[in-house]
Structures are given as C-alpha cells and as structure tokens.
Amino acid sequence: MTHRDPDGSELPGPGPVPAPVDLTLLRTFLAVHRAGSFTAGARLLGLSQPTVTTQVRALEERLGRQLFDRLPRGVASTAVADQLAADVSAPLDALAAVTGRDHSDRRTPAEPVHLAGPAELLCLRALPVLAPLTGEGVRLRITTGLTDDLLEGLRAGRYDLVISTVRPRGRSVTAVPLMDEEFVLVAAPAWAGRIGSGTVAAEGPAALRAAPLITYAEDLPIARRYWRHVFGTRLSAQAAITVPDLRGVLAAVVAGAGVTVLPRYLCAAELASGALVALLEPEDPPINTAYLAQRPGAGELPHVALVRDQLLRAGRTW
C-alpha cells in the first residue's frame, strides 16, 4: 500500500524499510518519537544527545525524508515519522521483549515514569491511587512546581505526564480533562464568628475587610479569581501570609490566621469536622478544570499508559 502526505506526495511504508537499515537507527528513531526530543530520547536509551542526533540524521539520509521538525524545545514528528513509528514499534517492542533479559532471565527494570504537577494534587489525589502500580513494576519520579514551568519541562521531554491547572496550548503536548475542583471561602470558627453568620452573603467582600488574607502567592491567584467570579469585583487586598503550598495555607487558616480560598477537596475533612467554616456557599462557585497532559509518544510506553489510565479512572471520582 502507498501512503501519501496531504499534498499528495508519497510516504515510505508500511512495507519494510529499505535495506540495509541498522536496527540501532530504528530503535533510536522510535525513542525520540516517543520521548518528543533528542535529549529525552537519549535519556531513555542511555546515550549522549549528540549520538542520538547523529543516528536520527543518518536514518533521515537513508530514507531521503525528514522525520522531525526541530523546535526551540524538542521536536515535532512529521507524517513520515508517524507512519514509520506505526510500522516499526510493534516488531521492535517484541524484539526488545525477547532480547531484554539477562542471563538469569530477569527483565531490565523499565524506565521510571516522570509525573509532575501541583504538590497538593499529587500528594492528596494522585499518589494514593498510583501506589498499587509499584506492585506491577512501575517506577515513579515525582516533581512538583508551578504549571507553566512544568509544561515547559514536558515540552522539553523532562516529564512524561503533567497534571496542569490550565489547558495546555500548542501541538507539542496533548491533554485531556482530569478533574474539576471547586473553590470555597473558608475561615476557622473564631474568625467566622467575628465576621458573623450570613454577613458575607449580605455585604459581600466588605464583610471581610478586617480579616487577614492567607494566600498561595503575592498576586493572590485563587482568591483573586474567587472575588471576580463570586463578588464581581477586583481584589485589591494584600496578603497577611503567603505559603507556596496550599497545605500550608490550610494549616495557617485552621490555626486561626485569617481567611482564604481553597479547593474543596483539600479542606473537605476540616469542613466536615468543624475545624473550618465555609463563609459563603454561592449558587455558582468558581470551578477550575485540571488537565492531564502528556508529551507525544509517551502513551506508547506501557508504564506511562498504566499511570495515565489509572489517573483518568480515578479522576472521574475526584
């Protein structure tokens, strides 16, 4: 069968790659295709990045077609590369399964799955549901941080999956909705008593003027969104305490430091126990969607697929 580009030009395959092509070149090509960059492909193979680049160029010269568009961060596979990967991935994976044993018939441990995201979501939601996968041989490497930095790392091939609090843009990553988080305005009972029951509903943000604001960052990202969505006004207050971890914000507010806005999942136990009080229950609370983003080709790696599917199944209940 002949494969063609959208412009009508022929693509190689799916027949055999013209001989003689060293299997090493095909393995290197497949690693780069799955990893999304030469650097990440080199990490998967245990090779230097210049070696991987040289091997991919040699394969491109042998085929007479370009396989990757070089981007400032990583690479984008061409239609030729996508077709070639579809042709060679199954036989190369089968060959690796046969030859990947040592003399004692033990498999070489699979590469770790690199998962990144907000610390709170990873610790309270993701890790508990991923823990059973270690029994299946899955190894995890967890990185926490801010979404923009983590998405940049995903595009550069440093991570396989990122839990993102914004919808990623661009064709270098794919993303699907993972969960919705509802934000709630809370305070400890002492501060709730000072403010007064129903006062926020009656007076709006004016009822909170005397209450110290505890936030995640100086620019008040979550609280600012809550004020805009619920009160229809701009938040101009300064934070009394900033903690770059929402679990720290939660601890400070439970201790009586002031008021804050938190994802409901994070403070559900404290609301249920009475350690925190919801100061307002709007009919239309702010909702933010978290996404599970992955770099191109990562889903073809079996353990990455296991982690991704486990998170997506669990996300339906979060």
N, C-alpha and C positions, 0 to 999 in steps of 0.2 A: 504494500500500500504506500502511496506517495503522500507525504504531509506537506502542507503549504502554509506560508505566512499569510496574514490577512491581505497583503499586497499581491498574492499570487505566486510568490517565489517559492521554490521547493525547499523543504527542510529534510535533513537526513533522518532516516529511520521510518518505521520502527524496526527495520531489518537490522542485521548485525552491523556493528561499527566497522568501517573499512580496516582491514588488517594491513600491517601489523600495528595494533594499538596496545601499549603496555597496560596491563590491568592496574598498575600503580597509578597511572594518569587518570583512569576512570574512578578509582577509589578517591583520589584527591579531589577530582571534579565533584563527586557526589557529596563529599564532606563540606565543600564550600557552598554548594547549592543548598544543603540542609541548614548550614550554620548562618548563611547570609553575609559572610565576609571572609576574606582571606585569613584574617587574624584568628577568627573563631574557628575556621576550618583547620587551621594549623594546630590550634589547641586540641581539637578533637583527635587529630592524627599523631600528636606528639612531635610535630615537625616545626621547623622555623618558617616564619611567614614568607621570606624570600624564596625558599624551596617550593612552597605551595604555589606562589605566584608563577614561578618558572614552569612548574608542571602543568598548570592550567593553560598558560600561553602555548606550551608545546602541544597540548591537545587541540587548542583552537587552530594552531597552524596545521596540524594533521587533518582536521576536519574541514579546514578552509572556511570556518564560520565563527563569528563571535559568540561566546557563551554568556558573558556577563557584561553589563554596563557598569563601569566604575563610577561610584558615587563618592561624595565627600566622606560619608560614613558607610562603609560596607559596599555591597554590590547588589544589583538587581538582575535577576536571571532573564535572559532573552527567551523567546518562544522556542528557539532551537535547544536551549539548555533545559527547559521544562520537558520537552519531548524526550531528550536524551536521558534525563533523570528517570522518567517514567519507564523507559526501556531497560535501563541497567540496574535500577535499585533492587528489584526482586532477586535477580541472579547474584548480584554482589552480596546482598544480605545473606542469601542462602550459602554462598561460598564462605562468608565470614563465620557463619554458624558452624560450618564443618571444620574449618581450619583454626578457629579461635580458641581451641582447647590446648592446655599444656599437657605434659606427659602424664600427669595424674588425673587427666580428664576433668579438670575444673575449669569453668569458664573464667576468662578475664573479667573482672568487675566492670560493669557498664559505666560510662561517663556519668558524673553527677548531673542532676537536673538543677539548673540555676534559676531560682524563683526569686523575684523581687517585688516589693510593694510597701504600703504603709505598715509601720510596725504593729499598730493596733489590730488591723485586719489580719495580718499574718499570724500574730500570736494568739488571738482570740477566736479566729474563724478558720484560717487555712491550715495551720499546723495540726490541730486536733483531728481533722478529717484526713490529713495526709499521713499521719503516723502509722496506720496499718500497712502502708505501701513499703515500709522498710522490710517487712517480712517477705516481700516479693523481690528483694534485691535492689530496690530503688534507693539511690543516694541523693540527698538534697543539700544544696548550698543556698542559704537564705541571705538576702541583702535587703536592708530597709533604707528608706530615704524618701525624698520628695519626688512626686510623679514626673515632673519634667526631666530631672536628672536620670531617673530610672528608664524612661522611654528612650532617652539618648543612648543609654547603655544597651538597651535592647536592639536598637538600630545598628549599634557598633558590634553586636554579636557577643556582648559580655553576659547577657542573660538569655534564657530560653523563653521564659514566661514572666510577665509583669502584671500585677493587679494595679490597674490605673484608675484614678478617681476622675479622669476626664476621658472623653472619647479620643483615641489617638488618630492623628491625621496622617495622610500620605500613604503611598503604596508599599512602603518598606516594611510595614507590620500589618497584621490582621488582628481584629479584636471583636469579641462578642460580649454582650451584656452578661455580667456575673451576678449582681445583686443590686437591690435598691436599699439605700439607708435613709431613714427619716431622722431629721434633726429636731431636738427638743430643748427648750429653755428651762434650765434647772438651777436649784439652789438647795443648800442644806435647810433643814426645818427652821433654824434660828433666823436666817435671812428671809425665808419665806414668810415667817411671822411678822418681821419688821415691815416687809413690803405690803402684806395684807392679802388675804384670800380674795381673788377676783379683781384686785386692783389693776393688774396688768391688762386684763381684758377690758376694763372700764377706761383706763387712762392711757394705755399704750406705753411707749418707751419712756414717757415722763415718769412713770412709776418706778423706774429703775435708776434714776439719776444718782441716788445716794449709794447704790450698791457697787462695790468694786467688781470689775470685769476681769475674768480669768480666761486667757485665750491661748491658742496654739502658736501664734506668731504676732509680731508687732502690727502687721497690716490687717489683723482681725478677720481672716478669710471666712471662717464658718459663721461667726457672729454677724459679720457684715452682710452675708447673704441672707441670714435669718431676718435681720432688720428690714432689708429691702423687700423680701418676699412677703413677710407677715405684716409688718407695720407700714410698708410703702414709703419708707424714709431712709435717709443715709445715716449710717452710724458714724459719729464723729468722736466718740469717747477714746480715751487712752487706756491701755490695759494696766491693771494693777500687778498682775503676774503673767508672764508668758512661759510656757513649757512646750518644747518641740516634740511632745509625745502626749497624745490625748489621754493616756492612762495617768500621766502626771497631772493634767488638768482636772481629771475626775477626782484624784486623790485630794488635791487642794480644795476643791469645792465641797467635797464631803467633809473636810476638816473645818469648813466654815469660812473660807477665804472670800467668797463672794458668789457671783452668778456666772453662768457660762451657757454655751450651746454645744450639745454633744450628740453624736449618733445614738439613737435609742438603743441599738443592740449593745452599745458599750456600757450604758448605765441602767439597763433593764433590771438587774438584780438590786441595785441601790434604790431604784424607784419602788420595786416590789417590797423591799424591807422597810422603807420609810427613811433611809439614810439620805435620800434626795427627794425633792418635791418638784413636780412639773409646775412652773409658774403660769403656763398658758397651754391650752390644748386647742389650737386653731383647727377649723374645719379643713383647711388646705395647708398642711405643714410642708415645709421645704423637703424635697426628696432629691437625693443625688444618686445617680447610677454609677456603679463601679464596673469596669470592663476587665476582661482577661485578654491580654494582648500577647501575641507570640510572633517571633520572627519567622520569615518564610522558610519552609523546610523543616522547622523544628518539630512539627507534628508528625513527621515521618519517623522520628526517633522513638522507639517503643516506650521508653520510660517517661519521656516528655508527654507522650499521648496519655499514658496512665495518669500522670499528675493532672494534666488538663482536664481529662474526663471526670476524675474524682472531684475536682473543684467545681466543675459545672453542675454535676449532680447535686452536690451539697449546696451550691449557691441558690438552688430553687427553694430551699427551706430557710434561708437566712433572712 
